[in-house]
Each structure stands twice: as structure tokens, then as C-alpha cells.
């Protein structure tokens, strides 16, 4: 791939952008035909090359990727690969994903499209896995592309417990972070346990980049107020890299200059450019493992309506698993709706952590709340759930440390290298294990 990648501002409307997809689409389909999987699926000497021919193809599913493990989707000589990854899915089967060095240029540039900017003066703490998943490596590459300093904090590893993250955030004057939204709440509790005020004792922190789980408006606003920093959302996957980023107006935009997007309605089997349904992706600049009509199975809402940011890109609302719920007395309770109510409680209640169980006849909710606010917080949430969801509810307000144990926030375990020789009074059952 030698041609320049598209840049924001090179098109003046969504229609103009969509027209520009035709050339890279034809090339992507020819690349895909090199892989064993798509060569068999296309089942002809001439691969499809147009949108019309694309529309006749069956979607690529997650199970297709699993069945093609490990290299059934490889479209380049193996010597050209730069990295190999696997998704964090829970199906029990690996979902492979791989990229060339040129593919990585595209990956890093997409992630670096943060409207707050990533600059050489920034220090970015990466708190997602440096493992088979793409996420940690992607943020690291994007930060280095922009000249920033990277703090590779990994995710809940022995080497980087929450307490060490808090120390790094404070002492290294971290300006940007990348994590799941839940991590930001864990850090806030950990900072308070260490004697810090997250809103005032981390003045260098200017933005929290978050992704990896659905984020409600109420939780987003709570995180921003708690840390006195902007919250910037990102959407993507290990199979695709970054798919959408947030504009200055606070809306998520699909990177439609780098991928072709469709919306699939599983109820009707119809595909469309806009509307609600499952997001389907055709990559446009990925050579190692082109994906053609890949169904992410994430529930989304896509719109081509104008956005004042001027990016001229489709907007997307990612619902993910929030579209699914559990019945209580004939009504469906979703995490999305319940989370809005939990984080709608006053900040003074200090509710950061909660859990709920939807039983056939009652919704049971537990929250951690400030000691002198527990009864009031439980009463307020009980009324809100009854009014908004219309289901019987029992709310129990617990002391801090009941849902997220205190040792998760404050422990600083030693990381000991494995050994085989022990003294007479030592526990040799831990031989060869990290402790």
C-alpha cells in the first residue's frame, strides 16, 4: 500500500466521502481474494469489485474468523506480518487478527485522531492489556506516532496494581490516559484511599480516553466531574482497530474514509447505510487480513445527519450489550437504563460501584455509598428505579469496600521472579510461579 491515507478535511460532504470509497473498495476485494477464506467464498475466477457485487456477498461472521484460525484469512505472505492478535471474546475459540507494518500506520493514525490532540508534551498512561488483544499496543503506537511519552501500565497485572497506577498518574504528571471507563472509577476510589482528591491533586491530567464498554451519559459526566478532566470516547475492536472517534461536539463518528459501514437488521435480513441494527464493516486499507462485510454483532444506531464539527462523517451510537436485558415482572431491565439512574445520584453520595440482579419478581441492587449517605442514597435510587423502570426494586447501600475490595485499590504486592530452590521453612508449592 503506497498511496497516502485519507485525512480529515479532504472531503466536503458525506456523499463526497462515500463516493471516494469505490477505488479502495475494489482494491480491498482483490486483496481479500488472495486469502484462502475469501477465495473459497467468492467462488469465481474474478473477485467482486463494486458495491453492487459486494451487496450480493454473505456477511463474514465471528464464527467464520474462528473457523479460519489461525491463518485462513491471511492475504499476504506470512513474512510481511508485523503482529498477530486475538480477540477477548468469550466463545472459547480464538478469533485471530493480524497486521502488516503498513496496516499499523493506518491503525495508529485512526486512533490518534483525538480532537483534544496528542502532542510531544503529553504523557499517555495506557491501562489496557499488552497481550494478544490489540488495544494496548494500538494506543502505544498512536502516542509514539505523535511523539508523546508512553507509560505502559497494562491492565490489572501483578506488576501494575491500581495503587501503582495512582502513583504514576500523580508523580509522572500524566496528561492523558487510555482505559475502560470502569478503570477511571477504580482509580478515583484508589486515589481517595491513598489520601488524594482526584479532582484537584492531578492537575496535569487533561483528558481520559475510554473505550471497550458501553458508556452512558450519566457515568461519563460523573467520571469527568470526579477527575476534572475531559472524557473522550473511542470505539473499535481487535479484529478491526479503531472504528470511530469523538468529535469536538461530543459525538462518535465512524471512520468512513478508512472503512465501509453498513447496518444489518437481523429481524428482516436487510442492510442499510443508516438506522439501527448490527454494525457491518468492510475494511478499505488493510492488506494482511481484509474483512469483507464483517458483522461485529454490536448493536448500533448510525446516522448521516449533519454535525457542526465539520468532519462530514457518519455518527454512531454504540449500544453493544446495552440493547439486551433481563425481565422483571414482564418489563425488560437493561444495564444502560439502570446505570443512568445509578450515576444520576448526587455526587455527594460517592456512589462509584454498583451491581444488580434481575430476578423474575424483583430487581435487587447494591451500591457502595458514603457512610453518612447510605440510607438517603438507597431511598433516592429506589424512587428513581420505581419511577423510570416501573419494576419492584430492593436497593441495599453498602460500606465502601463491599463490592470492590479495598485491597484491590490499595495493595502493592511484590512481584517475585520464579525460583526452584527453597529453604527448609519455605513453601515450595510455589515453585516456578510468579508471586
N, C-alpha and C positions, 0 to 999 in steps of 0.2 A: 504494500500500500504506500504509494509515493505522493498522492495528491494531498493538498492541505485539508485539514479538518475544518468543518464549518465553524464559524464564530458568531456569537450573539451579535445582532445588528446587521447581518448581511442580507436580511430579507425584510420586507415592509408589510407583510400580512401573512396570516396563517395559510391562505390559499397559495401564495407565492412559495412559502416554505414547503407545503405538501407537493407542489409541482417539482420542487428540487429533489425530491426523494427518488424519482424514477431512475436516474442514472445509477446511483449507488445500489438501488434495489436489484437491478439487472445483474450487477457485478456480484452482489451477495448471493443471489440464486446460483450463479455459476460457481462461486466458491463452495456453496453447500453441496453441489453435485459431486464434488471431489470426495466427500465423506461416504463411508460405507452405508450409513443410515439413510441419508438423503438420496444417494444413488439408487437404492432399492425403492425408496418412496416415490421418486419421480418416475421410475419405471419407463423411461424412454431415452433415446439417444440425445434428444435435445431438451435441456432443462427448461423449466418455465422462466420467463424473463419479464413479464408485465404484471400489473396489478390484477388484470382480469384473470390471467393464468394463476396468479397467487391465490385468488379467491376460490379457485377450484380445489386447492390442496386441503387435506385434513389437517387440523391443528396438531402441533407437536406437544405431547403431554409430559408431565414429570415422570410418569412411568416409562415413557419412551427413552428418556435420558438414563433412567436406572437400568433398563434392559440393554442399553448400548454401552454400559460400563465395561472397561474403562475408556476405550478409545474408538468406539464405534462412530462418534461424531467428529473425529479428527479430520480436518480438511487440508492440513499441511503436513510435510514431512516432520516426523517427531523431533528431528534435530532443531527445528525452528521454535519449539516451545520454550517459553520463559518460565511459566509457573503452572502448577496443577493444583486444583482446589476441589473441595466437596462441600455441598450444602449442609446446613444444620438440620435438615428435615428429620422427622421422627418416624419415617416409614420403615426403618431398619435396613434399608438398602442404600448404598452410596449413590449420590447424584453428582456425577463428575462435571468439571468445568475447567477449561484450560485456555491460555492466552499466549500469544507471541509478544515479543518486545514492542512491536508496532501497536498491537492491541492495547498494551499497557499505556501507551501515550494517550489513546482515546479515553481509557478508563480514568486516568489521573486528571485529564483536563475537564472531564464532566464533573467529577467530584469537586474540583477546585472552583467551580462556578458559584461560589458563595457570594451573595450580594453584600455581605459585610466585608469581604475581601480576606485573603490570606497573604501576608506580606513577610519579607525577610525579618521584620522586627517582631514577628509573632513567635510564641512558644505554644505548640499544639500538643496537648496530652491525649493520647489515643487509648481509650479504655474499652476496646472491643477485641475479640480474640486474635492473637497472632498464631493462627493454627491453620487447619485446612480451609476454614472459611476465608472469604475474600476481604471482609470488612476492615480488619486492622491494617492489612497490607495496602489496601486502597487509600485509606486516609494518610498513611505514612507516605506513599508515593506522591499524593497530591500536595501535601505540605512541602515536601522536598522540591517538587516542581516549582513552587512559588518561593522557595528559599527560606522557609520557616524552620525553626528548630523543633524537632520531634522528641517527645517524651513517650517511649513505648511502654505504657503501663499495663498492657494486656488486659485480661478480664478475670477477676477473682482467682488469680493464680497464687500459689504459695509465695512466690517472690514479690507480689504486689498486692498485699491485703488492703482493705479500704483505708486503714489508718495511714498507710504509706502514701496512698493517693492524696489524702488530705495534706500531708506534709509537703508533697511535691507541689500541689496546687498553690500552697502558701509560700513556701521557701523559694521556689523557682519562678514565682510571679507568672504563672501560666496565664496566657491571654485567651486561648481557645481550647475547647475540649471536644471530643467525639465519643459518643456513648449511646446506649439506650436511655430513654427518658427516666426509667426507674433508677438508673445509676445516679442521676442528679439528685434524687431524693435520698438515696443511701448516703451520698457524700454530705448532704445537708445535715442529716442526723449524726453522721460521724464527726463533722466539724463541730457541732454543738457539744458532742460528748468530749471532744478534745479542748473545749473551752473557747472556741471561735464563734463569731457571729458570721454566718455565710454571706449576709447582706453587706457587711462593712469591712470585714477582715481580709477580703480577697479583691482589693481594688483594681488589680491588673486584669482580672477576668472580664472580658467584654462580650463573649458570645459562647453559647453552648450548642454545638452541633449534635443533633439527635436523630436517631432512626432505629429501625429494627423492630418496632412495635407500634400499634396504633396509638395516637396521641390525641386526647380530647382537648378542646379549647380550655376547659377549666384547669386541667392538670398542667398544660403548657403555661398558662398565666401564673399558676402557683409556683412553678419552677422559676420563672422569670423574676417574680417578686422576691422569692426566697434568696436568690443569688444576685439580685440587682444586675442582671445581665440579659442580653437578648437570647432567645431560643430560636434556633434556625433548623428547620426540619429537612430531612433527606429521605429519599425513597429509592430502593433498589434491591438487588439480590445477588447471591454468589454466582448464579447462572448468567446474570446479565450485567453486573456492575450497576452504577448509578443510573436510574431511570428518570428521576425527577428531582428538582431542587426548588428552593423557596425564593421568590422574588421580593423586592423591597415592599410590596404591598401585603406580604404575608401569605401569598398563595403558592401552592405547589404547581410547578409547570413541568410537563413531560418534555424530555429532551428529544423532540420530534425531528430535530436536524440530525440526530445520530441513530434513531430507530424509528420504525413504522409501528404505529399503535392501532389496535382495534379493540372493540368491546364486544364480548361474546355473551349472549343471553342463553344460559343453559336451559331455560324453560322452553324457548322457542327454537333454539339452534341457530338464531340469526346473528350476523356480525354487523357492526356499525362503527362509524367513526366517533360517535358521541353516545352519551347515555350511561345507564347503569348496567353493570354486569361484571364479567371476569376480564382482566386485562390480558391481551394477547400481544406479543412482541415479536417483531422481525428485526433483527439487528442489521445495521447498514455498513458498519466499518469494522466488523470483527472477522478476521480471517481464519484463525485457528479452529474456531468452533461456531460457525454461523448458525443462528437459530431462526427457523422459518415458522412463523405463526405459533410461537411458543406460548402456551397458556400457563401463566403464572398461578392461576387459580385464586388470585387475590380479588376480592370484591371492591370495585371502584366506581366512581362517577366521573366521567370525562366530559369536558365542555370546551367548545371553541369560541365562547363569548369573549369579547374584548376585555383586556386587563389594562389598567392605566400604567403598568410598569413599562409597556412598550416592547416587551420581549417577543410578542407575536408567536406564542407557543400555547398549545392546549393546556388547560388547567385540569388537575386531577384531585379528587378527594378519595383518599385511600381508607377504606373501611376494614379490609382484612377480615380477621375473625370477628370483628365487632358486628358483622352482619348476622352472626349466629348467636343464639341464646338458649336459655332453658325455661321451660314452662313452670309457672307458679299460679295455681288457681285459674288456669286457662289463659293466662297472659304470658307473653314471652319477655323475659328479662335479659338484656344484653349487658356485657361489660361496659360498652361505650356509654349507655344511658346512666348506668349506676355510677360510673366513675365521675361523670359530670356532677352528680349530686354530692358525692363524697368531697370532691375538691371545690365544691361550691360552699362548703362550710367556712366560717370565718378563719382567717389566718391565725388568730389568737388561740384557736382550738389545737393548733400544732398537729393536725392530722396529716401525716405523710404516708402511712402504711395502712392497708385495709385488706380484707378478704371476705368472701361471701360464699354461701352455699345455697343454691336454689333447690328447695325441696318441693314436693308436689303441693303442699298446703301452706308453706311459709318460706319467706326469704330470710335467711339468717346472715347478719352482717356483723363483723367485728372490726373495730378501728382502734388504733393507738391514739391516745389523746393526752394533752397536758393534765397533770393530776387534778388541778382545781377546775378543769373544764369538762371532765368526763361526762358527768350527768347531763349538762347542757348540750354537749356535742351529740350524745346519743338521742336526746329528745329532738334536737333540730333535724338530725338525719332521719329519724323515724317519721316525722311530719313530712319531710320532703319526699321520701320514698312513697308514702301513702298518697300524697297529692299528685305526684308525677307518674308513678308507675301503677298505682291502684292495686297493689298486692299486700297481703298481710306481711308484716316485717317485724323482726326482733333484732334490735341493734344493741350490741354489747361494747362498751368502751373500756379498753384495757390499758394498763400502765405501759409506758414506753419499754420496749424490750420484749414484749409478749409475742409479737408477730415476727419482727426481725430481732433476733437475739443480740444482746449488747456486745457479745464477743465477736460477732460478725463486723461490727462497726469499729471496735477499738483494739482488737487483738493484734499483736505484732509477732507472729510465730517465727521462730528461727528456721531458716532453710538449710538443712544439713545434707551434704552430699552422701550418696550411698556408701556403705562400707560393709566389710565381711568379718573383720576381726573385732571381738568384744572382750571386755574384762569379765571376771567371774561373777560380778554382781549386776551386769548389764543385761538388758532384754535383747537377746539375739534373734527374737522373732521378727525384728525389723530389719534384718539383713537385706541389703541391696535396695531398700525402699527410701525414697525421699521423705523427710520428716518435717 
